[in-house]
Amino acid sequence: MHGIYYEFWEFFSNFYKKAGSNILTSQWPTDLQKLAQPPSS
């Protein structure tokens, strides 16, 4: 599970940087911001 989560975030981080953080930041969904946080457990 953690491996899949890590690969997903690695891919999304690369896309985020390439697309332009300034643009995406203003459109970043709150749900994705929550998903970006490490699991509490």
Summary of the structure (lengths in Angstrom):
residues: 41
radius of gyration: 11.1
end to end distance: 13.1
largest distance: 32.0
contacts: 61
relative contact order: 0.10
helix: 78%
strand: 0%
